[in-house]
Amino acid sequence: MSRSYDVAPSAARLTQSLRDIGYNFHTAIADIVDNSVAAGATHINVETVFEPNGSYVLISDDGSGMNQTEAVESLRFGTRRGYELNELGRFGLGLKTGSFSQCRRLTVVSRSHRAKCDVHVVTLDLNRVARDDSWAVLADERSPAIERAVDMLQEAPGTVVVWEDLDRVLPDRYAENGWGRRRLTSLASKTSEHLAMVFHRFIEGSVAHRSEVVIAVNGEKLQPWNPFAPAEPDTKALPQQRFEIEADGGSSFVKFRGYILPARDRFSSSEEFDRMSGPLKWNRQQGLYIYRADRLVQHGGWSGIRGIDEHTKLARASIDFDTNLDEVFQINVAKMKVELPPSLKQMLERPVHELSVLANDAYRRSANAGDRKEASKSAASQVALHEVGVALKAALLEENDLPSFKTAVGTLRRRNPDLADALGL
């Protein structure tokens, strides 16, 4: 009979390795917001607090909260609970890997009982993990940031995730100066842009069977950034198409819908045109927007179906799939990237080509209209200059000083012949 050995990984080594899984600040925040959405939250707030050598981040929600056992389990790498269809969680790693990509001390503060103010505080501290090489979760730790989180749950259930010891965000040499303050402010701004895009359907209230979600960063409510500009009257939405994909648990459908956004001269305002250019600007924001359970996981680019082209920058398309196709789409832990299955790529070639042709036509029609407008302006300018020349010639001749007039015209023609021609001199 063969023997087996229970070989637990080194806590110190594994946690250090998992810090470099591929997050940045705003994608790490988004992974934690996933948990808030899954907990049924309708209000989520991200707060960055600069304190010299003591800065911290709070991600709070008014979701269902957790009891003590659930709170401790949430800090396990690879939680043992299962996930329902279209629940935003996936691997049971996001809270930990996202947080530790930015900080060394993670605390979950939660309350689940509405009538009883029973707040649970559990902490996973990488400094303690490294020292003891242990997975020990600490209970009832205290700090100014944790105390603030506890105070936030005095009135109702919810959860607050606390990041402290922000070594990846504010290295020691910047933790107490003006650069550190500006750094946190800049990261908060980028986080606002990212969350407004990734969770735009939840903020709009367009996700079936749930209320809209209010998301704020440092108290400022986010406005959704919908890549398809549905509020613009000249946005053209093509008919939705469905494609059947085979998976281990059976087949499932993927939905595709193309959109042609208006050119600048057809937008409601130049300011809105600039806003809709997106974080990567028009050229790099063209292409596919891939949604997993209504949450945007990849934005822009054509996933190898075609290349980026100036003439198709007005083309964008949504692709929607359910969580039972996670394996097929090879979604990564950070939920920032997927791979289109080869069979779907092949099926998308024709609708993507048709979308590109329509976008190309819209772009060229706008460009031609712009050329005609510029030509008209140029012609008007030439007429105006000619009239100035006639008036100038008449005024000088009235002074009966023809020699001086001819000398002046000659000098002008030598120095600026194009202007002399435009003036008709």
C-alpha positions in Angstrom: 0.0 0.0 0.0 1.3 3.4 -0.9 1.8 6.1 1.7 0.9 9.7 1.5 2.4 12.8 3.1 0.6 16.0 4.0 3.0 18.7 2.8 1.8 22.2 3.7 3.5 25.0 1.8 5.8 27.4 3.6 3.5 30.3 4.6 6.4 32.8 4.4 7.6 31.8 1.0 4.2 31.3 -0.6 2.7 34.6 0.5 5.8 36.5 -0.7 5.5 34.8 -4.1 1.7 35.6 -4.4 2.4 39.3 -4.0 3.6 39.5 -7.6 0.6 37.9 -9.3 0.0 40.9 -11.6 -2.2 43.4 -9.8 -1.7 47.2 -9.7 -3.5 49.5 -7.2 -6.8 50.0 -9.0 -7.2 46.4 -10.2 -6.5 45.2 -6.6 -9.3 47.5 -5.4 -11.6 46.2 -8.1 -11.1 42.6 -6.9 -12.2 43.6 -3.5 -15.2 45.5 -4.8 -16.2 42.2 -6.5 -16.6 40.7 -3.0 -18.8 43.7 -1.9 -21.0 43.3 -5.0 -21.3 39.5 -4.3 -22.4 40.3 -0.7 -25.3 42.3 -2.1 -23.9 45.8 -1.2 -25.7 48.8 -2.7 -23.1 51.3 -1.3 -19.4 50.9 -1.6 -16.7 53.4 -0.7 -13.0 53.4 -1.2 -11.0 55.8 1.0 -7.3 56.6 0.8 -6.0 58.2 4.0 -2.5 59.8 4.0 -0.8 59.9 7.5 2.9 60.3 7.7 4.3 56.7 8.3 0.8 55.5 8.9 -1.3 55.8 5.7 -4.0 53.3 5.1 -6.9 52.4 2.7 -10.4 51.4 3.6 -12.9 49.6 1.3 -16.3 49.6 3.0 -19.7 48.3 2.0 -23.2 47.8 3.3 -23.5 44.2 2.2 -24.6 41.2 4.3 -21.4 41.0 6.3 -19.8 38.0 7.9 -19.8 36.2 11.3 -16.6 35.3 13.1 -16.2 32.0 11.3 -16.8 33.4 7.9 -14.5 36.3 8.5 -11.6 34.0 9.4 -12.4 31.8 6.4 -12.2 34.8 4.1 -8.5 35.1 5.0 -7.7 31.5 3.9 -5.7 31.3 0.6 -8.2 29.3 -1.5 -11.4 29.5 0.5 -13.3 26.3 0.9 -16.8 27.7 0.1 -18.3 27.2 -3.4 -19.4 29.8 -5.8 -22.8 30.2 -7.4 -23.3 30.7 -11.1 -22.3 34.3 -12.1 -21.0 35.1 -8.6 -18.0 37.5 -9.2 -15.6 35.5 -7.1 -13.6 32.7 -8.7 -10.5 31.2 -7.0 -10.9 32.3 -3.3 -7.7 34.3 -3.6 -8.7 37.8 -4.7 -9.0 39.4 -1.3 -5.6 38.2 -0.2 -3.6 38.4 -3.4 -5.1 41.8 -4.4 -4.5 43.2 -0.9 -0.9 41.9 -0.4 0.1 43.1 -3.8 -0.2 46.6 -2.2 0.2 46.2 1.6 1.7 43.9 4.3 -1.2 44.0 6.8 -4.8 43.1 5.8 -7.7 43.3 8.2 -11.3 42.3 7.7 -13.8 44.1 9.9 -17.4 42.7 9.5 -20.8 42.7 11.1 -23.6 40.4 9.9 -26.3 40.8 12.7 -28.6 43.7 12.1 -30.1 43.9 15.7 -26.9 43.1 17.5 -23.7 45.2 17.2 -21.3 42.4 17.1 -18.3 43.5 15.0 -15.6 40.9 14.1 -12.0 41.9 13.5 -9.5 39.4 11.9 -6.0 40.3 10.6 -3.4 38.6 8.4 0.0 40.3 8.9 2.8 39.4 6.5 5.4 40.5 9.0 4.0 38.0 11.5 3.7 35.3 8.7 7.4 35.9 7.7 8.6 35.7 11.3 6.7 32.6 12.4 6.2 30.9 8.9 2.7 30.4 10.0 -0.8 30.9 8.5 -2.0 32.4 11.8 -5.0 34.8 11.6 -5.0 37.3 14.4 -8.2 38.3 16.2 -9.1 41.7 17.6 -6.0 43.6 16.5 -6.2 47.4 17.0 -4.9 50.5 15.2 -6.3 53.9 14.3 -7.4 52.5 10.9 -9.1 49.5 12.4 -10.8 51.5 15.1 -12.2 53.8 12.3 -13.4 50.7 10.5 -15.1 49.4 13.6 -16.9 52.8 14.1 -18.2 52.6 10.5 -20.2 49.4 11.4 -21.9 50.7 14.5 -25.2 51.4 12.8 -25.7 48.5 10.4 -24.1 45.3 8.9 -21.4 45.5 6.4 -17.7 44.9 5.8 -14.6 47.1 5.8 -11.4 45.9 4.3 -8.4 47.6 5.8 -5.0 47.9 4.2 -2.1 49.0 6.4 1.7 49.0 6.0 1.4 50.1 2.3 5.0 49.1 1.3 4.2 48.7 -2.4 2.2 51.9 -2.5 4.3 54.2 -0.4 7.9 52.9 0.1 9.6 54.0 3.3 11.4 56.9 1.8 8.1 58.4 0.6 5.8 57.4 3.4 5.9 60.8 5.2 6.4 63.5 2.6 4.5 65.4 0.0 5.3 62.9 -2.8 3.5 60.2 -0.8 0.4 62.4 -0.4 0.4 63.2 -4.1 0.9 59.5 -4.9 -2.2 58.5 -3.0 -4.2 61.3 -4.6 -3.1 60.1 -8.1 -3.9 56.5 -7.3 -7.4 57.4 -6.1 -8.1 59.3 -9.4 -7.0 56.3 -11.5 -9.1 54.0 -9.3 -12.2 56.2 -9.9 -11.7 55.9 -13.7 -11.2 52.1 -13.4 -14.1 51.3 -11.2 -16.4 53.6 -13.2 -15.6 51.5 -16.3 -15.3 48.0 -14.8 -18.6 48.2 -12.8 -20.5 50.5 -15.1 -23.4 48.2 -15.5 -23.9 47.8 -11.8 -23.6 51.6 -11.3 -26.2 52.1 -14.1 -28.5 49.6 -12.5 -28.7 47.6 -15.7 -27.8 44.2 -14.1 -30.8 41.9 -13.9 -32.2 40.9 -10.5 -30.3 43.5 -8.4 -30.4 47.1 -7.4 -28.0 49.7 -8.7 -24.7 50.0 -6.8 -23.4 53.4 -5.6 -19.6 53.4 -5.7 -17.6 56.3 -4.3 -13.9 57.1 -4.0 -13.0 59.4 -1.1 -16.7 60.3 -0.8 -17.1 61.3 -4.5 -19.8 59.3 -6.2 -18.7 57.7 -9.5 -20.6 58.3 -12.8 -20.6 55.2 -15.0 -18.3 55.1 -18.0 -20.2 53.0 -20.5 -17.9 52.3 -23.5 -20.8 52.3 -26.0 -22.0 55.9 -25.3 -25.7 54.8 -25.2 -26.8 58.4 -24.3 -25.5 59.7 -27.6 -28.3 59.9 -30.2 -26.0 59.0 -33.1 -24.5 55.9 -31.5 -25.5 52.9 -33.7 -26.1 49.6 -32.0 -26.1 46.5 -34.2 -28.4 43.5 -33.6 -27.1 41.2 -30.9 -25.7 37.8 -32.0 -25.4 34.6 -29.9 -22.7 31.9 -30.3 -22.9 28.5 -28.7 -19.7 27.3 -26.9 -19.0 23.8 -25.6 -17.8 23.5 -22.0 -17.2 20.6 -19.6 -20.6 21.1 -18.0 -22.4 21.4 -21.3 -22.8 24.1 -23.8 -23.4 27.8 -23.1 -24.1 30.9 -25.1 -21.8 33.9 -25.6 -23.5 37.2 -26.7 -21.9 39.6 -29.1 -23.1 43.1 -30.0 -21.3 45.7 -32.1 -21.5 49.5 -31.8 -20.5 52.4 -34.0 -19.8 55.5 -31.9 -20.3 58.9 -33.4 -17.4 60.9 -34.8 -16.4 64.1 -33.0 -18.6 66.3 -35.2 -21.6 64.1 -34.4 -21.1 63.9 -30.6 -23.3 66.0 -28.3 -20.2 68.0 -27.2 -16.5 67.9 -27.7 -16.1 67.4 -23.9 -18.2 64.3 -24.1 -16.2 63.0 -27.1 -13.0 63.5 -25.1 -14.5 61.7 -22.0 -15.6 58.8 -24.1 -12.1 58.3 -25.5 -11.4 56.3 -22.4 -8.3 55.7 -20.3 -6.4 54.5 -23.4 -7.8 57.0 -25.8 -9.7 56.3 -29.0 -7.4 54.2 -31.0 -6.5 51.7 -28.2 -10.1 51.7 -26.8 -11.5 50.3 -30.1 -12.4 46.7 -30.1 -13.8 44.1 -27.8 -15.2 44.7 -24.3 -15.4 41.3 -22.6 -17.8 40.9 -19.6 -17.9 38.1 -17.2 -21.3 38.1 -15.3 -21.8 41.8 -16.3 -18.4 42.7 -14.8 -15.9 44.1 -17.4 -12.7 42.0 -17.4 -11.0 43.2 -20.6 -11.4 46.5 -22.5 -10.2 47.4 -25.9 -8.2 45.5 -28.6 -9.3 42.9 -31.0 -7.9 39.8 -29.2 -5.9 38.8 -32.3 -8.9 38.9 -34.7 -7.7 42.0 -36.4 -5.3 44.9 -35.8 -5.8 48.4 -34.3 -6.5 50.9 -37.1 -7.2 54.6 -37.0 -10.0 54.2 -39.5 -11.9 51.7 -37.2 -11.4 53.6 -33.9 -15.2 54.2 -33.6 -15.9 50.5 -33.5 -16.5 48.8 -30.1 -18.3 45.5 -29.3 -19.5 43.7 -26.1 -18.9 40.1 -25.5 -20.8 38.5 -22.6 -20.2 35.1 -21.0 -21.3 33.4 -17.8 -19.0 32.0 -15.1 -19.6 28.4 -16.2 -17.3 29.3 -19.2 -14.4 30.5 -17.0 -12.2 27.6 -17.9 -12.9 28.0 -21.6 -12.0 31.7 -21.4 -9.0 31.1 -19.2 -9.7 34.0 -16.9 -6.7 34.9 -14.8 -6.7 35.3 -11.0 -6.8 39.1 -11.1 -9.8 38.9 -13.5 -8.1 41.4 -15.8 -7.5 39.2 -18.9 -9.1 36.4 -20.8 -8.3 34.3 -23.9 -11.0 33.9 -26.5 -11.5 30.2 -27.3 -10.4 29.3 -30.8 -13.9 28.3 -31.9 -15.3 31.6 -30.8 -12.6 33.6 -32.5 -13.4 31.8 -35.8 -17.2 32.6 -35.3 -16.4 36.3 -34.6 -14.3 36.9 -37.7 -17.3 37.8 -39.9 -19.2 40.1 -37.4 -16.0 41.8 -36.4 -15.2 42.4 -40.1 -18.7 43.8 -40.8 -18.4 46.1 -37.7 -15.1 47.3 -39.0 -16.4 48.1 -42.4 -19.3 50.2 -40.9 -16.9 52.0 -38.6 -14.5 52.7 -41.4 -17.3 54.2 -43.5 -18.5 56.4 -40.5 -14.9 57.6 -40.0 -14.4 58.5 -43.7 -17.7 60.3 -44.0 -16.8 62.4 -41.0 -13.3 63.1 -42.4 -14.7 64.1 -45.8 -17.2 66.4 -44.1 -14.3 67.9 -42.2 -12.3 68.4 -45.4 -15.3 70.2 -47.1 -15.7 72.4 -44.1 -12.0 73.3 -44.1 -12.1 74.0 -47.8 -15.1 76.2 -47.3 -13.3 78.1 -44.5 -10.2 78.5 -46.7 -12.2 79.9 -49.6 -13.9 82.3 -47.3 -10.6 83.4 -45.9 -9.2 84.0 -49.4 -12.2 86.1 -50.3 -11.8 88.2 -47.2 -8.1 88.8 -47.8 -8.8 89.8 -51.4 -11.4 92.4 -50.2 -8.8 93.8 -47.7 -6.3 94.1 -50.6 -8.9 96.0 -52.8 -9.7 98.4 -49.9 -6.0 98.9 -49.1 -5.2 99.7 -52.8 -8.1 102.1 -53.1 -7.1 104.0 -49.9 -3.5 104.4 -51.0 -4.4 105.5 -54.6 -6.7 108.2 -53.1 -3.6 109.8 -51.6 -2.1 110.1 -55.1 1.1 108.5 -54.0 1.5 105.9 -56.7 5.3 105.6 -56.4 5.2 104.9 -52.7 2.3 102.4 -53.3 4.4 100.5 -55.9 7.4 100.4 -53.6 5.4 99.1 -50.7 3.8 96.4 -52.9 7.2 95.3 -54.2 8.6 95.0 -50.7 5.6 92.9 -49.7 5.9 90.6 -52.7 9.6 90.0 -51.9 9.0 89.3 -48.2 5.6 87.4 -48.4 4.5 86.6 -51.9 1.7 84.3 -50.8 0.1 87.1 -48.8 0.5 89.5 -51.6 -1.3 87.1 -53.9 -4.1 86.5 -51.4 -4.5 90.3 -51.1 -4.6 90.6 -54.9 -1.6 93.0 -55.0 
